Amino acid sequence: MTWAYRTLLRPALFCQDSEKIHDRTLRALAWASRHKTICQLLASLFHPADLPVELFGLKFPNPIGLAAGMDKHAAAVPVWSALGFGFSELGGVTRHAQPGNPAPRMFRAVADQALVNRMGFNNDGADAMAARLAEWRTQNRWPAHPVGINLGKSKITPLAEAAGDYAYSLRALWPHADFFVVNVSSPNTPNLRQLQDKTALDEILATLQETNNALAKKHPTSRAALPILVKVAPDLSFEALDEILELASPRHIAGIVATNTTISRPAARDPRLQRIYSEAGGLSGRPLSARSTEVIRHIRRQTRGQLPIVGSGGIFNADDAWEKIIAGASLVQIYTGLVFEGPGVTRKIVDGLRLKLKSSGFNSLSQAVGSQSD
């Protein structure tokens, strides 16, 4: 399936504007999501055999997740499970609806298997996403895997009021999520990365956990407080990362997503690549792989394996996913890999990981996690 996509379909898609193709694809997947028979057909083609992971009190059918940014509007929630993902992270979503940055704002560096984007949290807002998620539940179309929601700060909200902005979104979306990811590391909202400062992040997490616990107490079925993770930038120094890790225990951080896109750029002699890399925004894909693995390994060692990690950055195949897992990631996410490899990539990665486990002598994926970092 991945060969057919790369050889036949991808060349035609890549001749067109990146964001326009993304939107058309998502509309098609949204249509498929509304039809149970279509989702069943997709599952028969793309869903892998289970490779289960238990984390945050949740059961994941396999460790491969859909990264935030692919489905910002919760437009195609049911289809991600049908395509074989072990979990999906929707968003980023902000309290206020916002159009994002001016287009063009998404670019392909095909030779390097990379994307550059400066989308700027374009989304319909937390209330609109909550209504859409409620509709999927009402239609009995909820996916058979955990659903996370990536929370961002609204562009119009001053940094000093960020905690309240995040908390509003958490309250609106809390009934519909299995976990949340606090995004303070996107490079595409002005000054957002300043919120990775320990003091600022501490205030945000304190407010979110207070809200989280209050909602859990009020829930009619006594639902427990939900896991809240933090997504970090690959451009942070290890010292800055360590300051964030110091908040893990006092603020009950459930895990770290490592990493977001990077503002750094690889060297490029090709004028076409140079032109793409001169665009402002975050870089994802193959050039990010090594740095994201370094960050995962550092977090694993600093926390002595006690803080779960979701690895993201440059994952295209089972080798890439395995590298993140043995460095310390219990789960991994893909975005650019899906764009370049197509809908068969999840099944291919999971099947490959199963072979990796067998050849390495591990009985379960949890045994492999951090095996080359401990």
C-alpha positions in Angstrom: 0.0 0.0 0.0 2.8 2.5 0.9 4.6 1.6 -2.4 1.4 2.3 -4.4 0.8 5.6 -2.6 4.4 6.8 -3.1 4.6 5.7 -6.7 1.2 6.5 -8.1 -0.7 8.9 -5.9 1.8 11.0 -4.1 3.4 12.5 -7.3 0.0 13.8 -8.3 -0.8 15.2 -4.9 2.6 16.9 -4.5 2.1 18.8 -7.7 -0.6 20.8 -5.9 -0.5 23.3 -3.0 0.2 21.6 0.3 -2.6 23.1 2.4 -5.2 22.7 -0.3 -4.4 19.0 -0.6 -4.5 18.7 3.1 -8.0 20.3 3.2 -9.3 18.1 0.4 -8.0 15.0 2.0 -9.5 15.8 5.3 -12.9 16.5 3.6 -12.8 13.1 2.0 -11.9 11.5 5.3 -14.7 13.4 7.1 -17.1 12.0 4.5 -15.7 8.5 5.1 -16.1 9.0 8.9 -19.8 9.4 8.5 -20.2 6.0 6.9 -19.7 2.9 9.0 -19.3 0.7 6.0 -16.5 2.8 4.5 -14.7 2.8 7.8 -15.0 -0.9 8.0 -13.5 -1.2 4.5 -10.6 1.0 5.4 -10.0 -1.0 8.6 -9.9 -4.2 6.5 -7.1 -2.6 4.4 -5.1 -0.6 6.9 -5.8 -1.8 10.5 -2.9 -3.8 12.0 -3.1 -6.6 14.5 -3.0 -5.2 18.1 0.3 -4.4 19.7 -1.2 -3.1 23.0 0.2 -0.5 25.3 -1.2 0.6 28.7 -0.3 4.1 29.8 -1.9 6.9 31.8 -4.6 4.4 32.8 -5.6 4.1 29.2 -5.4 1.1 26.8 -3.9 1.8 23.4 -4.4 -0.9 20.7 -0.9 0.0 19.4 1.7 2.6 20.1 1.4 4.6 16.8 -0.7 7.8 17.2 -1.8 10.6 14.9 0.0 13.8 15.9 -1.8 17.1 16.5 -2.2 19.3 13.4 -3.7 16.8 11.1 -7.3 17.1 12.4 -7.5 20.5 14.0 -11.3 20.6 13.7 -12.2 17.1 14.8 -13.6 16.6 11.3 -12.7 13.0 10.8 -12.5 11.5 14.3 -13.8 8.0 13.5 -11.5 7.4 10.5 -8.2 7.5 12.4 -9.0 4.3 14.2 -10.1 2.7 10.9 -6.7 3.7 9.4 -5.0 1.7 12.2 -3.9 4.4 14.6 -3.6 3.4 18.3 -4.6 6.9 19.4 -5.3 10.3 17.9 -4.5 13.8 19.1 -6.9 16.4 17.8 -6.2 20.1 17.5 -4.4 22.3 18.3 -7.5 24.0 19.5 -7.7 27.4 21.2 -10.4 29.1 23.3 -11.2 31.6 20.5 -11.8 30.7 16.9 -9.0 32.1 14.7 -8.0 31.9 11.0 -4.3 31.4 11.6 -1.6 33.0 9.7 -1.9 34.3 6.1 -1.4 31.8 3.3 0.7 30.3 1.8 1.7 28.8 5.1 2.6 25.1 4.4 5.5 24.0 2.3 7.1 20.7 1.3 10.8 19.9 1.2 10.4 16.7 -0.7 14.0 15.7 -1.2 14.5 15.9 2.6 11.1 14.3 3.5 10.2 17.4 5.5 7.5 20.0 5.9 7.6 23.6 6.9 4.4 25.2 8.3 3.4 28.4 9.9 -0.3 27.6 10.3 -0.8 29.5 13.5 -3.4 27.4 15.3 -6.1 27.9 12.7 -9.2 26.3 14.2 -12.9 26.8 15.0 -12.4 27.3 18.7 -12.9 25.0 21.8 -16.7 25.3 21.9 -17.1 24.4 18.2 -14.8 21.4 18.7 -16.8 20.3 21.7 -20.0 20.4 19.8 -18.5 18.4 16.9 -17.2 15.8 19.3 -20.5 15.5 21.0 -22.1 14.9 17.6 -19.7 12.1 16.9 -20.7 10.4 20.2 -24.4 11.0 19.5 -24.0 9.3 16.1 -22.3 6.3 17.8 -19.2 7.0 15.7 -16.6 7.3 18.5 -13.3 5.6 17.7 -12.1 2.5 19.4 -8.9 4.1 20.7 -8.0 6.9 23.1 -8.5 10.4 21.9 -6.3 13.3 23.1 -6.8 17.0 22.5 -3.9 19.5 22.0 -4.6 22.8 23.7 -3.0 26.0 22.4 -3.2 29.7 23.4 -5.4 32.1 21.4 -3.4 34.6 19.5 -5.5 37.5 21.0 -4.9 36.4 24.5 -2.0 38.2 26.3 0.6 35.9 27.8 -0.3 37.1 31.3 -3.8 35.6 30.7 -2.7 32.4 29.1 -3.6 30.2 32.1 -7.3 31.2 31.9 -7.3 30.7 28.1 -6.1 27.1 28.4 -8.4 26.4 31.3 -11.5 27.6 29.3 -10.6 25.1 26.5 -10.0 22.3 29.0 -13.5 22.9 30.6 -15.2 22.9 27.2 -13.5 19.8 26.0 -13.1 17.8 29.1 -16.1 15.5 28.7 -14.9 14.4 25.2 -11.2 13.7 25.8 -9.2 10.8 27.2 -6.1 13.0 27.7 -4.9 16.6 27.0 -1.6 17.9 25.7 -0.6 21.5 26.7 1.1 23.1 23.7 3.4 25.9 24.7 6.0 25.0 22.1 4.5 25.9 18.7 6.8 28.4 16.9 3.8 29.9 14.9 2.0 31.9 17.6 3.9 35.1 18.6 5.8 34.7 21.9 4.0 31.3 22.7 7.3 29.6 23.4 7.9 32.0 26.3 5.3 30.0 28.2 7.9 27.1 28.4 9.6 29.3 31.0 9.3 27.4 34.3 7.3 30.1 36.1 4.9 30.7 33.3 4.3 27.0 32.7 3.9 26.4 36.4 1.0 28.9 36.5 -0.7 27.3 33.5 -0.4 23.7 34.9 -1.6 24.7 38.3 -4.7 26.3 36.8 -5.3 23.4 34.5 -5.0 20.8 37.3 -7.3 22.8 39.6 -9.8 22.9 36.8 -9.2 19.2 36.0 -9.8 18.1 39.5 -12.9 20.2 39.9 -14.4 18.8 36.8 -13.7 15.2 37.9 -15.5 15.8 41.2 -18.6 17.2 39.4 -18.8 14.5 36.8 -21.9 12.4 37.3 -20.0 9.1 37.0 -17.1 10.3 39.2 -14.7 10.3 36.3 -11.1 10.6 37.4 -9.0 13.7 36.6 -7.6 13.3 33.1 -3.9 12.9 32.2 -2.3 16.2 31.2 0.9 16.1 29.1 3.2 18.9 28.0 4.6 19.2 24.5 8.1 20.6 24.3 10.2 22.2 21.6 13.3 20.5 20.2 15.1 23.8 20.3 15.2 24.0 24.1 18.5 23.4 25.9 18.7 20.5 28.2 18.9 22.9 31.1 15.6 24.4 30.0 14.1 21.0 29.6 15.2 20.0 33.1 13.4 23.0 34.5 10.2 21.8 32.9 10.8 18.3 34.3 11.0 19.8 37.8 7.3 20.6 37.5 6.4 16.9 36.7 5.8 15.9 40.3 4.3 19.0 41.9 2.0 19.6 38.9 1.2 16.0 38.2 2.4 16.0 34.6 1.3 12.7 33.1 3.9 12.7 30.4 6.0 14.7 27.9 5.4 14.9 24.1 8.8 15.2 22.5 8.9 17.0 20.3 7.1 19.8 18.5 8.5 21.2 15.2 11.8 23.0 15.1 12.9 26.5 14.0 16.3 25.3 13.0 17.1 24.3 9.5 19.4 21.7 7.9 22.1 22.7 5.5 20.9 22.6 1.9 22.8 23.2 -1.4 19.7 22.7 -3.6 18.2 26.1 -4.4 14.7 24.7 -4.1 15.4 23.4 -0.6 17.0 26.6 0.3 13.9 28.5 -0.8 11.7 26.2 1.3 13.9 26.5 4.4 14.0 30.3 4.1 10.2 30.3 4.9 9.3 31.1 8.5 7.7 28.4 10.6 8.2 25.0 12.2 10.1 22.2 10.4 8.9 18.6 10.8 10.0 15.3 9.2 13.2 13.5 8.6 15.6 16.4 9.6 14.0 16.6 13.0 14.5 12.9 13.8 17.9 12.9 15.5 17.2 15.9 17.7 13.8 14.5 18.9 15.5 11.3 19.8 18.2 13.1 21.7 15.5 14.9 23.7 13.6 11.7 24.4 16.8 10.0 25.6 17.6 13.0 27.9 14.2 13.0 29.4 14.3 9.3 30.0 17.6 9.5 31.8 16.8 12.6 33.8 13.5 11.1 35.1 14.9 7.6 35.4 12.1 6.3 33.3 9.4 7.5 35.7 7.8 10.0 33.3 6.2 8.6 30.2 7.2 10.0 26.9 5.4 10.3 23.6 8.0 10.5 20.8 7.3 12.6 17.7 9.6 13.8 14.9 10.8 12.1 11.8 9.0 8.8 12.0 8.4 7.2 8.6 8.9 3.5 9.3 9.4 0.8 11.9 13.2 1.6 12.2 12.4 5.2 13.1 9.7 4.2 15.6 12.0 1.6 17.2 14.7 4.2 17.6 12.3 6.4 19.6 11.1 3.5 21.7 14.5 2.2 22.8 15.5 5.8 23.5 12.6 6.0 26.0 9.3 6.6 24.2 6.3 4.5 25.2 4.2 5.8 22.4 5.0 7.6 19.2 3.1 9.9 16.8 3.3 10.6 13.1 2.2 13.5 10.9 4.8 14.1 8.1 5.3 10.3 7.8 1.6 10.0 7.0 1.9 12.7 4.3 4.9 11.1 2.6 4.1 7.4 3.2 0.3 7.3 2.9 -2.4 5.5 4.8 -0.6 2.2 4.9 2.2 3.5 7.1 0.6 2.7 10.4 0.1 -1.0 9.7 3.6 -1.2 8.2 5.1 0.3 11.3 3.2 -1.8 13.7 4.0 -5.0 11.8 7.7 -3.9 11.7 7.7 -3.3 15.4 6.4 -6.8 16.1 9.3 -8.2 14.2 11.7 -5.9 16.0 10.4 -7.2 19.4 10.8 -10.8 18.3 14.3 -10.4 17.0 15.4 -8.4 20.1 14.1 -11.0 22.5 11.6 -8.8 24.2 8.2 -10.2 25.3 6.4 -6.9 25.2 6.9 -3.4 24.0 7.2 -2.0 27.5 10.4 -4.1 28.0 11.9 -2.4 24.9 11.1 1.2 26.1 14.4 3.0 27.1 16.5 -0.2 26.7 19.3 1.8 25.1 19.0 4.8 27.5 18.9 3.1 30.9 
